[in-house]
Amino acid sequence: MSNASLLQDIASRRTFAIISHPDAGKTTITEKVLLFGNAIQKAGTVKGRGNATHAKSDWMEMEKERGISVTTSVMQFPFNDCIVNLLDTPGHEDFSEDTYRTLTAVDSCLMVIDAAKGVEDRTRKLMEVTRLRDTPIVTFMNKLDRDIRDPMEVMDEVESELNMMCAPITWPIGCGKLFKGVYHILKDEVILYQTGKGHTIQDQQIIKGLDNPEIDAAVGDELAETLRDELELVLGASNEFDLELFLSGELTPVYFGTALGNFGVDHMLEGLTNWAPAPKPRATDIGEVTASDDSFSGFVFKIQANMDPKHRDRIAFMRIVSGEYNKGMKMRHVRLGKDVSISDAVTFMAGDRAAAEKAIAGDIIGLHNHGTIQIGDTFTQGQAMKFTGIPNFAPEMFRRIRLKDPLKQKQLLKGLIQLSEEGAVQLFRPMRNNDLIVGAVGVLQFDVVVHRLRTEYKVEAVYEGISLATARWCASDDSKKFEEFKKKAHDNLALDGGDNLTYLAPTMVNLNLATERYPDVKFMQTREH
Ligand code: GDP
């Protein structure tokens, strides 16, 4: 491909993920987004909830039983002259580690808020993670077909609780049974809502101009008057959209609509494709790599087991940071210092896996992984560099893993180390005994580990409770003081799956005391891969 057309293709990429609290409507919006992307003919097939239409991405019986989505998958579709990559994230908060790392692989996020509820916990937490990289955020206020809270109040809540300016792009006309549509502030037009069209792309019914009497005829005198009054207030009190502030993560454009009624999702997509950044640069240990750099590079942010029951393999998800992947090309697996030929990478067009002939910066490809790829691994065309900023997060839950058959100790250890390298769980081996302790951010991760130990490693294991509050990775610039610390704190120390020293704290009070007692030791909440 000529360089100019490659650069043009890269500039058209938009890679984003959705952040929201469970039930705000992420799955429903994903379906409608794909509908607009022509990825699927009829919306409604992304995720089945215990009914016959099981999602393609469901991979374990457990997941089906519980009706939650454990997987992170990728969907690619065209929209508005762009190629959009939507990275799905696990809906259940027990798998939030996967979500956190997926957020390192996107260039922007869509924040979905249930407008009847406002800002909720999970959204707050995920926004903290996007803040680490100042990711630009587009906001969708969902469920306008229900009685929502005062939209001005919900925007205020976003501003004060998430510390981000709001710039409304559309403004709702009524809500609940009286929801009539939105006024598009930048286009100065009313777009009317039609009920019962949730599964199709609707012909837009547009009325130009806020003073147009057709508005009064279409939505009723009362709502038309309220709309004009509210807008006067809103335009005076809120921020105007500002591209620079959006790109620096300080301001979010806000859209209103109903995902279920398939109204407003296209307005949001238009804004996102117009304004969200093309593939952004990423930091490495030897400086920044930009998307337009000639040679290929990428990093692995997630490893997924058994995506597709027909292929019992693991897929390593790689974000391409620069250049172009072509089928059969050689890549350098930097950590192993080995060149590998990749002929069978997968892309994620419309939820189905297809062999990727080509993929470029901003895209995600899946590499078949037989245990040699770890989260955080960098691939290049020969350069010895490593992408940074793909963290492990300190676990908050711990279990001791016990074997049913003591002869399988070696198998168990191998399985746990591999699962920890994949990021499925974190492993800790205390210095003072032979326990195997696994740590997780959410409790369901333990069930996944026991299930995978059984199916993939033929090890029957059980887990039992253990009273630990948290873990911190330890380091110090003062080697003498560090040695002293290792002796004195021996009974609280452990090695993680990658042999890094960690402090296991039975209580938060204990951790606080330890940080006071050893001021020369750093106790870190995240560890870079
Ligand atoms: P997720 O947990 O964020 O993925 O949320 P879902 O997309 O699964 O939606 C949660 C529930 O809210 C489902 O019952 C949806 O049908 C419903 N829902 C989603 N969007 C809307 C909407 O715009 N209006 C209404 N009334 N319900 C919605």
Residues whose N, C-alpha, C, O or C-beta is under 5 A from the ligand:
A	BS01	GDP	H21 P22 D23 A24 G25 K26 T27 T28 I29 G91 N142 K143 L144 D145 R146 G257 T258 A259 L260 G261
